[in-house]
Structure formats: C-alpha cells, structure tokens
Amino acid sequence: MTKEELIRKSREFGSHFFDDDAIRFFSSRLSSAPVSVEDKHYFVTSEKTWDGKERRYTVRCLDEKEEEIYDVSEFLQFATLRGAKAWMKKEVL
C-alpha cells in the first residue's frame, strides 16, 4: 500500500486524520510508507511538540476492519524516524 492509498482508505471510512486542517494544526507529516499485515496498515507520523521546538515520531495503525486509525506506540514516543521504524519492526511486525 502506498501513502496515497492509505490516505484514500482513511477518507473512505470517514476519518479526518489526513485532512489538510488537521495536518496543519498538528504540524503532521506522514513519515513512512505503510507496512501491511492483513487488514492493518502500520505507519509512522511526525508532529512538532507543543512548544514547537522539536519534531517527534509516533507509530500508528489504520485498521480496515475497525475503520479507525489509532496510536500503536505512545504519542511522540520517538526522537528519530529510525527509532520509530526499528520499534515498529521489532514490536509490531
């Protein structure tokens, strides 16, 4: 699945996660291509911390069966994209 397909899927079930306003408000970036395991698609986003001084990373899941997106890791848990991807590979995949 590509990033574009992930965004399209989320919109199909009514999620506003990737809406322009939400992305702008949270300073979000889709930082990795999704990795799929059956009907679950894992990906990493980054957001700026509330003080705006740092960008941190969160592992998330788009669950097609449940039609929702949720955090798999703690919000803003990782200081680097590499760390988030390594954790996702070890703990989720």
Biopython code that builds the backbone (N, CA, C, O; Angstrom):
import numpy as np
from Bio.PDB.StructureBuilder import StructureBuilder

atoms = [
    (1, "MET", "N", (0.846, -1.175, 0.000)),
    (1, "MET", "CA", (0.000, 0.000, 0.000)),
    (1, "MET", "C", (0.891, 1.238, 0.000)),
    (1, "MET", "O", (1.897, 1.292, 0.708)),
    (2, "THR", "N", (0.518, 2.209, -0.786)),
    (2, "THR", "CA", (1.261, 3.461, -0.846)),
    (2, "THR", "C", (0.692, 4.460, 0.166)),
    (2, "THR", "O", (-0.361, 4.225, 0.760)),
    (3, "LYS", "N", (1.394, 5.562, 0.352)),
    (3, "LYS", "CA", (0.900, 6.625, 1.234)),
    (3, "LYS", "C", (-0.434, 7.167, 0.720)),
    (3, "LYS", "O", (-1.348, 7.431, 1.501)),
    (4, "GLU", "N", (-0.534, 7.329, -0.595)),
    (4, "GLU", "CA", (-1.762, 7.860, -1.192)),
    (4, "GLU", "C", (-2.938, 6.915, -0.956)),
    (4, "GLU", "O", (-4.049, 7.364, -0.672)),
    (5, "GLU", "N", (-2.697, 5.609, -1.071)),
    (5, "GLU", "CA", (-3.753, 4.624, -0.831)),
    (5, "GLU", "C", (-4.187, 4.629, 0.635)),
    (5, "GLU", "O", (-5.369, 4.479, 0.941)),
    (6, "LEU", "N", (-3.229, 4.802, 1.527)),
    (6, "LEU", "CA", (-3.533, 4.876, 2.955)),
    (6, "LEU", "C", (-4.459, 6.066, 3.238)),
    (6, "LEU", "O", (-5.451, 5.934, 3.954)),
    (7, "ILE", "N", (-4.127, 7.200, 2.681)),
    (7, "ILE", "CA", (-4.941, 8.402, 2.872)),
    (7, "ILE", "C", (-6.342, 8.197, 2.281)),
    (7, "ILE", "O", (-7.339, 8.567, 2.901)),
    (8, "ARG", "N", (-6.411, 7.617, 1.101)),
    (8, "ARG", "CA", (-7.705, 7.353, 0.464)),
    (8, "ARG", "C", (-8.548, 6.406, 1.310)),
    (8, "ARG", "O", (-9.739, 6.648, 1.507)),
    (9, "LYS", "N", (-7.940, 5.323, 1.817)),
    (9, "LYS", "CA", (-8.660, 4.362, 2.671)),
    (9, "LYS", "C", (-9.224, 5.046, 3.899)),
    (9, "LYS", "O", (-10.375, 4.817, 4.270)),
    (10, "SER", "N", (-8.413, 5.891, 4.537)),
    (10, "SER", "CA", (-8.871, 6.557, 5.759)),
    (10, "SER", "C", (-10.073, 7.454, 5.465)),
    (10, "SER", "O", (-11.004, 7.529, 6.267)),
    (11, "ARG", "N", (-10.055, 8.112, 4.352)),
    (11, "ARG", "CA", (-11.162, 9.000, 3.984)),
    (11, "ARG", "C", (-12.416, 8.206, 3.635)),
    (11, "ARG", "O", (-13.532, 8.671, 3.865)),
    (12, "GLU", "N", (-12.236, 7.009, 3.082)),
    (12, "GLU", "CA", (-13.381, 6.159, 2.729)),
    (12, "GLU", "C", (-14.234, 5.832, 3.954)),
    (12, "GLU", "O", (-15.456, 5.737, 3.841)),
    (13, "PHE", "N", (-13.612, 5.657, 5.120)),
    (13, "PHE", "CA", (-14.407, 5.350, 6.309)),
    (13, "PHE", "C", (-14.648, 6.572, 7.183)),
    (13, "PHE", "O", (-15.014, 6.444, 8.351)),
    (14, "GLY", "N", (-14.445, 7.749, 6.618)),
    (14, "GLY", "CA", (-14.854, 8.975, 7.279)),
    (14, "GLY", "C", (-13.848, 9.581, 8.242)),
    (14, "GLY", "O", (-14.190, 10.494, 8.993)),
    (15, "SER", "N", (-12.624, 9.095, 8.236)),
    (15, "SER", "CA", (-11.601, 9.651, 9.127)),
    (15, "SER", "C", (-11.171, 11.034, 8.630)),
    (15, "SER", "O", (-11.091, 11.285, 7.427)),
    (16, "HIS", "N", (-10.901, 11.908, 9.576)),
    (16, "HIS", "CA", (-10.385, 13.241, 9.251)),
    (16, "HIS", "C", (-8.896, 13.355, 9.575)),
    (16, "HIS", "O", (-8.333, 14.450, 9.565)),
    (17, "PHE", "N", (-8.269, 12.223, 9.861)),
    (17, "PHE", "CA", (-6.869, 12.196, 10.279)),
    (17, "PHE", "C", (-5.954, 12.903, 9.278)),
    (17, "PHE", "O", (-5.037, 13.620, 9.676)),
    (18, "PHE", "N", (-6.200, 12.703, 7.986)),
    (18, "PHE", "CA", (-5.333, 13.283, 6.955)),
    (18, "PHE", "C", (-5.926, 14.532, 6.308)),
    (18, "PHE", "O", (-5.449, 14.957, 5.256)),
    (19, "ASP", "N", (-6.944, 15.122, 6.905)),
    (19, "ASP", "CA", (-7.478, 16.375, 6.380)),
    (19, "ASP", "C", (-6.416, 17.470, 6.469)),
    (19, "ASP", "O", (-5.610, 17.491, 7.399)),
    (20, "ASP", "N", (-6.423, 18.362, 5.510)),
    (20, "ASP", "CA", (-5.433, 19.442, 5.473)),
    (20, "ASP", "C", (-5.423, 20.259, 6.766)),
    (20, "ASP", "O", (-4.356, 20.607, 7.273)),
    (21, "ASP", "N", (-6.605, 20.565, 7.299)),
    (21, "ASP", "CA", (-6.677, 21.361, 8.528)),
    (21, "ASP", "C", (-6.044, 20.636, 9.704)),
    (21, "ASP", "O", (-5.346, 21.253, 10.509)),
    (22, "ALA", "N", (-6.281, 19.328, 9.815)),
    (22, "ALA", "CA", (-5.701, 18.543, 10.917)),
    (22, "ALA", "C", (-4.189, 18.456, 10.767)),
    (22, "ALA", "O", (-3.454, 18.595, 11.745)),
    (23, "ILE", "N", (-3.735, 18.230, 9.567)),
    (23, "ILE", "CA", (-2.286, 18.137, 9.325)),
    (23, "ILE", "C", (-1.615, 19.460, 9.659)),
    (23, "ILE", "O", (-0.549, 19.476, 10.275)),
    (24, "ARG", "N", (-2.216, 20.547, 9.266)),
    (24, "ARG", "CA", (-1.650, 21.872, 9.538)),
    (24, "ARG", "C", (-1.667, 22.170, 11.045)),
    (24, "ARG", "O", (-0.678, 22.666, 11.584)),
    (25, "PHE", "N", (-2.774, 21.874, 11.723)),
    (25, "PHE", "CA", (-2.901, 22.164, 13.153)),
    (25, "PHE", "C", (-1.844, 21.419, 13.969)),
    (25, "PHE", "O", (-1.231, 21.988, 14.872)),
    (26, "PHE", "N", (-1.637, 20.141, 13.641)),
    (26, "PHE", "CA", (-0.691, 19.325, 14.410)),
    (26, "PHE", "C", (0.714, 19.322, 13.816)),
    (26, "PHE", "O", (1.600, 18.652, 14.346)),
    (27, "SER", "N", (0.934, 20.051, 12.732)),
    (27, "SER", "CA", (2.215, 20.040, 12.016)),
    (27, "SER", "C", (2.636, 18.607, 11.706)),
    (27, "SER", "O", (3.792, 18.233, 11.901)),
    (28, "SER", "N", (1.692, 17.819, 11.223)),
    (28, "SER", "CA", (1.916, 16.391, 10.971)),
    (28, "SER", "C", (2.563, 16.137, 9.623)),
    (28, "SER", "O", (2.387, 16.885, 8.661)),
    (29, "ARG", "N", (3.324, 15.042, 9.595)),
    (29, "ARG", "CA", (3.897, 14.533, 8.347)),
    (29, "ARG", "C", (3.775, 13.019, 8.370)),
    (29, "ARG", "O", (4.022, 12.379, 9.392)),
    (30, "LEU", "N", (3.398, 12.465, 7.251)),
    (30, "LEU", "CA", (3.403, 11.019, 7.094)),
    (30, "LEU", "C", (4.838, 10.658, 6.751)),
    (30, "LEU", "O", (5.309, 10.938, 5.649)),
    (31, "SER", "N", (5.541, 10.029, 7.705)),
    (31, "SER", "CA", (6.987, 9.879, 7.610)),
    (31, "SER", "C", (7.459, 8.554, 7.043)),
    (31, "SER", "O", (8.649, 8.391, 6.774)),
    (32, "SER", "N", (6.552, 7.604, 6.855)),
    (32, "SER", "CA", (6.970, 6.321, 6.286)),
    (32, "SER", "C", (5.856, 5.740, 5.444)),
    (32, "SER", "O", (4.678, 6.025, 5.660)),
    (33, "ALA", "N", (6.243, 4.925, 4.484)),
    (33, "ALA", "CA", (5.250, 4.182, 3.714)),
    (33, "ALA", "C", (4.630, 3.144, 4.632)),
    (33, "ALA", "O", (5.317, 2.605, 5.499)),
    (34, "PRO", "N", (3.356, 2.853, 4.465)),
    (34, "PRO", "CA", (2.700, 1.869, 5.324)),
    (34, "PRO", "C", (3.256, 0.463, 5.110)),
    (34, "PRO", "O", (3.654, 0.087, 4.007)),
    (35, "VAL", "N", (3.268, -0.290, 6.192)),
    (35, "VAL", "CA", (3.621, -1.709, 6.144)),
    (35, "VAL", "C", (2.362, -2.469, 6.529)),
    (35, "VAL", "O", (1.816, -2.266, 7.614)),
    (36, "SER", "N", (1.898, -3.347, 5.639)),
    (36, "SER", "CA", (0.616, -4.006, 5.846)),
    (36, "SER", "C", (0.764, -5.423, 6.385)),
    (36, "SER", "O", (1.618, -6.196, 5.949)),
    (37, "VAL", "N", (-0.096, -5.732, 7.345)),
    (37, "VAL", "CA", (-0.242, -7.080, 7.882)),
    (37, "VAL", "C", (-1.741, -7.346, 7.884)),
    (37, "VAL", "O", (-2.478, -6.849, 8.736)),
    (38, "GLU", "N", (-2.174, -8.143, 6.908)),
    (38, "GLU", "CA", (-3.589, -8.408, 6.697)),
    (38, "GLU", "C", (-4.346, -7.089, 6.517)),
    (38, "GLU", "O", (-4.029, -6.322, 5.608)),
    (39, "ASP", "N", (-5.338, -6.813, 7.364)),
    (39, "ASP", "CA", (-6.148, -5.601, 7.213)),
    (39, "ASP", "C", (-5.651, -4.432, 8.053)),
    (39, "ASP", "O", (-6.364, -3.445, 8.235)),
    (40, "LYS", "N", (-4.434, -4.541, 8.561)),
    (40, "LYS", "CA", (-3.859, -3.463, 9.366)),
    (40, "LYS", "C", (-2.648, -2.897, 8.638)),
    (40, "LYS", "O", (-1.813, -3.636, 8.117)),
    (41, "HIS", "N", (-2.573, -1.577, 8.614)),
    (41, "HIS", "CA", (-1.510, -0.887, 7.884)),
    (41, "HIS", "C", (-0.787, 0.029, 8.870)),
    (41, "HIS", "O", (-1.358, 1.004, 9.360)),
    (42, "TYR", "N", (0.472, -0.295, 9.154)),
    (42, "TYR", "CA", (1.266, 0.429, 10.144)),
    (42, "TYR", "C", (2.115, 1.479, 9.452)),
    (42, "TYR", "O", (2.671, 1.242, 8.379)),
    (43, "PHE", "N", (2.206, 2.648, 10.082)),
    (43, "PHE", "CA", (2.961, 3.743, 9.500)),
    (43, "PHE", "C", (3.458, 4.658, 10.618)),
    (43, "PHE", "O", (3.026, 4.557, 11.766)),
    (44, "VAL", "N", (4.368, 5.544, 10.255)),
    (44, "VAL", "CA", (4.944, 6.485, 11.215)),
    (44, "VAL", "C", (4.579, 7.896, 10.796)),
    (44, "VAL", "O", (4.697, 8.266, 9.628)),
    (45, "THR", "N", (4.134, 8.677, 11.771)),
    (45, "THR", "CA", (3.924, 10.106, 11.538)),
    (45, "THR", "C", (4.872, 10.888, 12.438)),
    (45, "THR", "O", (5.378, 10.374, 13.436)),
    (46, "SER", "N", (5.094, 12.119, 12.067)),
    (46, "SER", "CA", (5.841, 13.005, 12.955)),
    (46, "SER", "C", (5.012, 14.259, 13.184)),
    (46, "SER", "O", (4.288, 14.721, 12.302)),
    (47, "GLU", "N", (5.135, 14.786, 14.375)),
    (47, "GLU", "CA", (4.474, 16.028, 14.755)),
    (47, "GLU", "C", (5.458, 16.863, 15.557)),
    (47, "GLU", "O", (6.371, 16.335, 16.193)),
    (48, "LYS", "N", (5.260, 18.153, 15.518)),
    (48, "LYS", "CA", (6.067, 19.016, 16.379)),
    (48, "LYS", "C", (5.527, 18.934, 17.802)),
    (48, "LYS", "O", (4.325, 18.770, 18.015)),
    (49, "THR", "N", (6.419, 19.048, 18.758)),
    (49, "THR", "CA", (5.993, 19.098, 20.149)),
    (49, "THR", "C", (5.210, 20.395, 20.355)),
    (49, "THR", "O", (5.288, 21.312, 19.538)),
    (50, "TRP", "N", (4.457, 20.461, 21.452)),
    (50, "TRP", "CA", (3.576, 21.612, 21.677)),
    (50, "TRP", "C", (4.330, 22.929, 21.733)),
    (50, "TRP", "O", (3.777, 23.970, 21.378)),
    (51, "ASP", "N", (5.589, 22.902, 22.176)),
    (51, "ASP", "CA", (6.364, 24.140, 22.213)),
    (51, "ASP", "C", (6.971, 24.478, 20.850)),
    (51, "ASP", "O", (7.560, 25.545, 20.676)),
    (52, "GLY", "N", (6.825, 23.567, 19.886)),
    (52, "GLY", "CA", (7.309, 23.804, 18.529)),
    (52, "GLY", "C", (8.795, 23.666, 18.344)),
    (52, "GLY", "O", (9.308, 23.956, 17.263)),
    (53, "LYS", "N", (9.504, 23.231, 19.363)),
    (53, "LYS", "CA", (10.962, 23.179, 19.309)),
    (53, "LYS", "C", (11.522, 21.878, 18.751)),
    (53, "LYS", "O", (12.692, 21.812, 18.375)),
    (54, "GLU", "N", (10.693, 20.851, 18.698)),
    (54, "GLU", "CA", (11.206, 19.536, 18.342)),
    (54, "GLU", "C", (10.171, 18.784, 17.514)),
    (54, "GLU", "O", (8.969, 18.972, 17.699)),
    (55, "ARG", "N", (10.632, 17.942, 16.612)),
    (55, "ARG", "CA", (9.763, 17.044, 15.856)),
    (55, "ARG", "C", (10.002, 15.639, 16.372)),
    (55, "ARG", "O", (11.144, 15.189, 16.467)),
    (56, "ARG", "N", (8.896, 14.933, 16.713)),
    (56, "ARG", "CA", (8.996, 13.578, 17.248)),
    (56, "ARG", "C", (8.061, 12.654, 16.483)),
    (56, "ARG", "O", (7.227, 13.117, 15.705)),
    (57, "TYR", "N", (8.195, 11.360, 16.698)),
    (57, "TYR", "CA", (7.557, 10.348, 15.858)),
    (57, "TYR", "C", (6.652, 9.407, 16.652)),
    (57, "TYR", "O", (6.910, 9.097, 17.815)),
    (58, "THR", "N", (5.582, 8.962, 15.983)),
    (58, "THR", "CA", (4.599, 8.053, 16.570)),
    (58, "THR", "C", (4.296, 6.950, 15.568)),
    (58, "THR", "O", (4.137, 7.220, 14.378)),
    (59, "VAL", "N", (4.214, 5.699, 16.040)),
    (59, "VAL", "CA", (3.798, 4.578, 15.197)),
    (59, "VAL", "C", (2.282, 4.465, 15.308)),
    (59, "VAL", "O", (1.728, 4.470, 16.408)),
    (60, "ARG", "N", (1.619, 4.365, 14.159)),
    (60, "ARG", "CA", (0.160, 4.326, 14.121)),
    (60, "ARG", "C", (-0.318, 3.168, 13.241)),
    (60, "ARG", "O", (0.459, 2.540, 12.523)),
    (61, "CYS", "N", (-1.611, 2.914, 13.324)),
    (61, "CYS", "CA", (-2.202, 1.836, 12.537)),
    (61, "CYS", "C", (-3.531, 2.293, 11.944)),
    (61, "CYS", "O", (-4.358, 2.893, 12.630)),
    (62, "LEU", "N", (-3.719, 2.002, 10.670)),
    (62, "LEU", "CA", (-5.027, 2.129, 10.052)),
    (62, "LEU", "C", (-5.582, 0.706, 10.012)),
    (62, "LEU", "O", (-5.043, -0.164, 9.328)),
    (63, "ASP", "N", (-6.657, 0.486, 10.748)),
    (63, "ASP", "CA", (-7.289, -0.822, 10.853)),
    (63, "ASP", "C", (-8.530, -0.811, 9.970)),
    (63, "ASP", "O", (-9.515, -0.139, 10.277)),
    (64, "GLU", "N", (-8.475, -1.562, 8.868)),
    (64, "GLU", "CA", (-9.601, -1.565, 7.924)),
    (64, "GLU", "C", (-10.854, -2.204, 8.510)),
    (64, "GLU", "O", (-11.961, -1.736, 8.242)),
    (65, "LYS", "N", (-10.706, -3.255, 9.299)),
    (65, "LYS", "CA", (-11.877, -3.922, 9.875)),
    (65, "LYS", "C", (-12.613, -3.009, 10.855)),
    (65, "LYS", "O", (-13.841, -2.932, 10.845)),
    (66, "GLU", "N", (-11.852, -2.326, 11.694)),
    (66, "GLU", "CA", (-12.448, -1.439, 12.692)),
    (66, "GLU", "C", (-12.746, -0.050, 12.124)),
    (66, "GLU", "O", (-13.439, 0.753, 12.748)),
    (67, "GLU", "N", (-12.214, 0.213, 10.939)),
    (67, "GLU", "CA", (-12.365, 1.510, 10.286)),
    (67, "GLU", "C", (-11.936, 2.658, 11.185)),
    (67, "GLU", "O", (-12.691, 3.596, 11.440)),
    (68, "GLU", "N", (-10.687, 2.551, 11.660)),
    (68, "GLU", "CA", (-10.138, 3.605, 12.518)),
    (68, "GLU", "C", (-8.628, 3.664, 12.400)),
    (68, "GLU", "O", (-7.977, 2.729, 11.932)),
    (69, "ILE", "N", (-8.099, 4.782, 12.835)),
    (69, "ILE", "CA", (-6.658, 4.970, 12.953)),
    (69, "ILE", "C", (-6.368, 5.168, 14.430)),
    (69, "ILE", "O", (-7.059, 5.931, 15.104)),
    (70, "TYR", "N", (-5.350, 4.486, 14.934)),
    (70, "TYR", "CA", (-5.000, 4.621, 16.345)),
    (70, "TYR", "C", (-3.489, 4.555, 16.527)),
    (70, "TYR", "O", (-2.762, 4.045, 15.675)),
    (71, "ASP", "N", (-3.039, 5.084, 17.661)),
    (71, "ASP", "CA", (-1.614, 5.035, 18.015)),
    (71, "ASP", "C", (-1.269, 3.627, 18.467)),
    (71, "ASP", "O", (-2.009, 3.009, 19.233)),
    (72, "VAL", "N", (-0.143, 3.128, 17.989)),
    (72, "VAL", "CA", (0.372, 1.839, 18.432)),
    (72, "VAL", "C", (1.438, 2.084, 19.506)),
    (72, "VAL", "O", (1.485, 1.384, 20.518)),
    (73, "SER", "N", (2.273, 3.067, 19.275)),
    (73, "SER", "CA", (3.252, 3.480, 20.284)),
    (73, "SER", "C", (2.647, 4.618, 21.099)),
    (73, "SER", "O", (1.520, 5.044, 20.848)),
    (74, "GLU", "N", (3.385, 5.088, 22.046)),
    (74, "GLU", "CA", (2.979, 6.296, 22.760)),
    (74, "GLU", "C", (3.086, 7.477, 21.809)),
    (74, "GLU", "O", (3.942, 7.492, 20.924)),
    (75, "PHE", "N", (2.228, 8.455, 21.987)),
    (75, "PHE", "CA", (2.264, 9.654, 21.166)),
    (75, "PHE", "C", (3.595, 10.364, 21.353)),
    (75, "PHE", "O", (4.014, 10.627, 22.480)),
    (76, "LEU", "N", (4.262, 10.674, 20.239)),
    (76, "LEU", "CA", (5.567, 11.359, 20.226)),
    (76, "LEU", "C", (6.647, 10.579, 20.970)),
    (76, "LEU", "O", (7.558, 11.177, 21.543)),
    (77, "GLN", "N", (6.555, 9.262, 20.968)),
    (77, "GLN", "CA", (7.471, 8.417, 21.732)),
    (77, "GLN", "C", (8.914, 8.482, 21.240)),
    (77, "GLN", "O", (9.840, 8.355, 22.041)),
    (78, "PHE", "N", (9.122, 8.676, 19.945)),
    (78, "PHE", "CA", (10.458, 8.507, 19.380)),
    (78, "PHE", "C", (11.079, 9.828, 18.933)),
    (78, "PHE", "O", (10.411, 10.692, 18.365)),
    (79, "ALA", "N", (12.360, 9.954, 19.204)),
    (79, "ALA", "CA", (13.098, 11.157, 18.817)),
    (79, "ALA", "C", (13.527, 11.109, 17.354)),
    (79, "ALA", "O", (13.795, 12.147, 16.749)),
    (80, "THR", "N", (13.593, 9.887, 16.776)),
    (80, "THR", "CA", (14.035, 9.752, 15.387)),
    (80, "THR", "C", (13.114, 8.829, 14.608)),
    (80, "THR", "O", (12.465, 7.951, 15.176)),
    (81, "LEU", "N", (13.068, 9.039, 13.310)),
    (81, "LEU", "CA", (12.307, 8.166, 12.425)),
    (81, "LEU", "C", (12.913, 6.769, 12.463)),
    (81, "LEU", "O", (12.186, 5.776, 12.478)),
    (82, "ARG", "N", (14.217, 6.691, 12.480)),
    (82, "ARG", "CA", (14.901, 5.394, 12.545)),
    (82, "ARG", "C", (14.471, 4.613, 13.787)),
    (82, "ARG", "O", (14.221, 3.411, 13.709)),
    (83, "GLY", "N", (14.387, 5.289, 14.920)),
    (83, "GLY", "CA", (13.965, 4.638, 16.159)),
    (83, "GLY", "C", (12.532, 4.134, 16.085)),
    (83, "GLY", "O", (12.228, 3.041, 16.562)),
    (84, "ALA", "N", (11.652, 4.931, 15.487)),
    (84, "ALA", "CA", (10.249, 4.532, 15.346)),
    (84, "ALA", "C", (10.120, 3.326, 14.426)),
    (84, "ALA", "O", (9.372, 2.395, 14.725)),
    (85, "LYS", "N", (10.844, 3.335, 13.302)),
    (85, "LYS", "CA", (10.791, 2.202, 12.374)),
    (85, "LYS", "C", (11.357, 0.934, 13.005)),
    (85, "LYS", "O", (10.809, -0.152, 12.816)),
    (86, "ALA", "N", (12.439, 1.065, 13.746)),
    (86, "ALA", "CA", (13.046, -0.101, 14.390)),
    (86, "ALA", "C", (12.087, -0.695, 15.425)),
    (86, "ALA", "O", (11.932, -1.914, 15.505)),
    (87, "TRP", "N", (11.459, 0.151, 16.200)),
    (87, "TRP", "CA", (10.482, -0.313, 17.212)),
    (87, "TRP", "C", (9.307, -1.007, 16.523)),
    (87, "TRP", "O", (8.860, -2.066, 16.965)),
    (88, "MET", "N", (8.810, -0.405, 15.438)),
    (88, "MET", "CA", (7.679, -0.984, 14.721)),
    (88, "MET", "C", (8.052, -2.373, 14.197)),
    (88, "MET", "O", (7.262, -3.311, 14.299)),
    (89, "LYS", "N", (9.237, -2.499, 13.646)),
    (89, "LYS", "CA", (9.682, -3.783, 13.106)),
    (89, "LYS", "C", (9.804, -4.839, 14.199)),
    (89, "LYS", "O", (9.442, -5.998, 13.994)),
    (90, "LYS", "N", (10.310, -4.438, 15.353)),
    (90, "LYS", "CA", (10.529, -5.370, 16.458)),
    (90, "LYS", "C", (9.235, -5.716, 17.207)),
    (90, "LYS", "O", (8.990, -6.882, 17.515)),
    (91, "GLU", "N", (8.413, -4.708, 17.497)),
    (91, "GLU", "CA", (7.261, -4.889, 18.376)),
    (91, "GLU", "C", (5.947, -5.200, 17.658)),
    (91, "GLU", "O", (5.042, -5.785, 18.251)),
    (92, "VAL", "N", (5.840, -4.818, 16.404)),
    (92, "VAL", "CA", (4.545, -4.909, 15.736)),
    (92, "VAL", "C", (4.549, -5.930, 14.602)),
    (92, "VAL", "O", (3.582, -6.672, 14.429)),
    (93, "LEU", "N", (5.620, -5.968, 13.841)),
    (93, "LEU", "CA", (5.623, -6.789, 12.617)),
    (93, "LEU", "C", (6.132, -8.165, 12.837)),
    (93, "LEU", "O", (6.190, -8.960, 11.898)),
]
sb = StructureBuilder()
sb.init_structure("model")
sb.init_model(0)
sb.init_chain("A")
sb.init_seg("    ")
for serial, (resi, resn, name, xyz) in enumerate(atoms, 1):
    if name == "N":
        sb.init_residue(resn, " ", resi, " ")
    sb.init_atom(name, np.array(xyz, "f"), 0.0, 1.0, " ", f" {name:<3s}", serial, name[0])
structure = sb.get_structure()
